[in-house]
Amino acid sequence: MTETTPRVAICAIAKNESAYLEEWVAYHHILGFDPIRIYSHEPTDDSDEVLERLAQKGLAEWVAWTAPADKKPQWVAYEDGLEKLRDRADWIAFIDLDEFVVVPEHETIQDFLADYGHLEAIAINWKMFGSSGLEKHEPGLVIERFTRCAKRSFSGNHAVKTLARVDAVEVPRVHTCHFREGVTYQTVGGEVIPHMTGKSEVVTHNVIRLNHYFTRSREEWDNKAKRGRGAKPANHPLKHRQEHEFHNNDRNEREEIDILAYIPKVKAFMRDELGLTVADAAAPAPATRAADG
């Protein structure tokens, strides 16, 4: 690990995400993330088998994860991940399997950090994507199937996730972290995020963002709702997603296609490294681009 070529890790938790693991890992490897550590939270699908294949290829490391009923599985997984990755990475991102880091002005995360690595803790805004009108889980990559998203002014886009120097983080949480004294948590636009709010006043998407495929298709949303939230303990009354969350977040006002440039690379990586052939997605219907982006 050197100052010019930082090693940038991801820590994530997943439950019943087997259909998405290979694409998500392939994409983030192409972007320069390594190691990628995934906590498999009591799956009932074949997630563990997929993760083991990824581990055998040296593309991800994984942990079979169970949290006490009164603990938030995501919190304790992140705490363990920070401890296990602290000596093997310079930077760490805490993100989910439906979130894809996008750096529109750079080729890799290392290129981005060459320009913004002077910031110790970076708040990354969501860009919320809807269902693109899809009812079923159709062939194709996630980044290929869902191209419609909310306007920049949508409230959900104000939420942030964290990319930080490992030595800046004391206790990781879902949207932000408890940082070492003296660390400033801010967006690349310079907005300082108040302690533990997890939201910015100004939405910044042009330099770094998280494409958040929150709903995916209607069928995929229903499956997501059944498996529950990793940030809630098993005995929490709001463990499972509610119907209004789909309707509130199924935002398709504009089209965003810059991530499509990665599709050939992701499919080639999945073919060459994993022996997988991914079908092309059906072409989406045209969408109107909103004035506020």
N, C-alpha and C positions, 0 to 999 in steps of 0.2 A: 504494500500500500504506500502510495506516494502522494504528495500534495498535487501533482499534475494529473495523476490518474487515480482519482479516489474510487474506492470500492463502495458501491451503493447497494444496500440490502433492502429487501422488502420483508415485512412481517405481516402475516394475514391469518385469518381464521375462516374456515369453510365448513358448511354443513350441506350435504347432498348437492354438491356443485360439480359432480363428475363430468357432466356434459360440457363444462366450460373451462376446466382446469388446464387442458393442454393448450388451448388458444391463449389463455391469459398468461401462462408461463412463457410460451413462445414469444408473445408480443413484448413482454417486459425484458426477456433476455436480449432480444434484438435492440431494445432501447438502452441496454447496458446495465441492467440490474442483476446483481449476483453477489452474495447468495440470496435465494428466495426461500423463506421458511414459512411453511403452511401448517397450521394446527387444524387437524381434522376432527371436528366436534361431533362425535357420536352419529356418524352417517348411517343411513339405511339403504343407500345406493352403493355403487362400486367405487366410491371416491378413493378408498384406501388402496385398491388395486391400481388405479390410475396414478395415484401419488407414488406408489412404490415403483412403477415403471419410470416415472420421471426421476425418482431418486437414483435408480439404477443407471440412468443416463447421465447423472451428475447435474441435472437441470433444476432440481429442487430438493429440499430436505423437508421431512414432514414428521409430525408428532401426533399420535393418537391421543385425543384430548377429551378429558372429562373434568368438569368443574363441580364443586359442591352446589347443591340446590339453591343455597342462599347467596352464591357468588355470581358475578357477571362473567360468563365464559370468555368474552372478548378481552375484558380488562386483565384477567389473570393470565391469559395467553400472551398478551402483549408484554406484560411484566416479565414473563419467562423468556419471551423472544428477545427482549432487550438484553437480558442477562447473558443469553447464549450467543448473541451476535456481537456483543460489545467489543470483543477483541478481534473480530474478523471483518469489520466494516468501518468505514469512516463516516458514512451517512446511513440513515435508515428512514424508510417510509412506512407508515402504518396505514394500509388501505385494504379494501375488500375486493372480492372476486368479481363484483359488478362495476368496478372502477378501473379505468385505464389512464395512466399518466400520459399526457400529450405535451410535447414541447415544440410548438409550431415554428419557432425560429432556429431550432437546433436539430442536429441529427440524433444525438444521444443524450442521456442524462448527464454524462460526463462533460459534454460540450456545454450544456446548460450551466453546470456548476463552474465551469471555467469563467463564466461571466457573472454568476450570482453566488458563488461559493463563499463570498465574504459575509453573507448572511448566515447566521448560525442555525436559525430555525425559521423555516419558510412555510407560510400558510398557503395552501393551494385550494382555489375555489372549485366547487363542483360546476359542471355543465350538465344539466339534467336532460336526459333523453327519454322520450316516451316510447310507445309501442309501435310507432310508424303504421298504425292501423292493422297490425298483425294479430290474428286471433290464436294461431297455433305456433308451436315450435317448429319452424321450417328449416330446411337445409341452409348451410352457410355459416360464416363466422358471425359472432355478435357484432363486431365492428362493421360488418358488411350489411347485416340485416336491418340495423336500426340507425337511420340517418337523420331522423327528425327529432328536434329538441325544443326546449323552452326558449323564449326570448331572454335576453340577458337580464331584464328587469324582474324575472320570476323570483319569488322569495327563496326558493330552494337553492338557487345559485349562490346565495350569500354564505352558505355553509362551507367550511374549509376542513381539509385534512392536513396532516403534517409530514413534511420532509425536513429532517434535522440532522445536524452533526450528532453522532452517537454520544459524544461526551457532553452535549448540551442538555440531554434528556435525563431527568431523574426518575419520573414515574410517567409512563405512557398511558394515554387514554384514547378514546375512539376518535374524537375530532381535534383534540389538542393534547397537550401534555403538561405536566409540572416540569418546568425547566430549571436548570442550574441558575443560581443567583447571578444577575447581570446579563442574562441572555434576553434578547429582544425577539419576540415572535411577531413576524410581519409578512405581508405579501411582497411580491417583487415590485409592486408599485409604491412600497414604502409605508403602507398603512399598518400601524401597530395594532395587533389584535388583543383586546383586553383579556386578562387572565381567565381562562377556561370558558369563555363565551362560545367559541367555536364558530363564530360568524364574523364576516367583514361588512363594513358599510358600503364599500365599493367593490363591485365584481370585476376581477381581472382574469381574462382568458387568453390574451394574445401571446403571453410568454410561456406560461405553464398553466395547466388546468388538469382536472380529473373529469374525463368523460364518464358520467355516472349513468349506466344503463339500469336504472332503478326498477322499471316495470318489466322490461323486455315485452314479450307478447302476453296476451291475456292468459293463455294456458300456463306460461312460465311464471306469471305473477301468482296464479293460484297455487302452484307448487311452492313458491317462495313463502307465501302466507302460511302454509301448513307447517313448514319447518321451523318457523319462529325466528326471533331476533337473538343474535349472539351477544348483544349488549344488555340483554335482560336476563336475570336469573330464571331458572326453570319454574319457580313458584310465583312469578310476577303475573298479575292479571292482564298486562298488555304484552305478554310474551309473543303473541301471534299478531301478525299484521292485520289491519282492519280494511274493510272494503273501501272506505272513503279515501284511503291513502292511494289506491290505484287511480281513482278518478281525479284526485287533486294533482297527481304527479304524472299522469299520462299526457304530457305536453308535447305537441307536435307542430308548433307554430312556424318553425323555420327549419331549413335544411343545413346540416353541417357535414362536410365531406372531406375535410383535410386528412383525417385519419385513414381514409381509403387508400392512400398512397402506400400504406404498410401492408395491405392485403397480400400482394405477391410475395413479399418477404416472409410473412407469417405462414402462408401456405407452403412455401418452399422449405421453411424451417421444420414445419410439422411433417412434411414428406421425408426430408433428408434425415432428420434427427429422431423422429418418432415412427416413421413408416406409415403415416396417415395420409389419406387422400380426402380433402375437404371439398364437398360440392359447392358450386357457386350459388349464391343467393339469388332469388328472383329480383329483377330490377324494381326499385321502389317507384311509386307514382311521384310526379313532380310535386314539390312543396313550395310555398311562398316564403321568401326570405324576409324576415321582419326587419323593420328599419333600425331598431335598437340593437340588433345582433344578439 
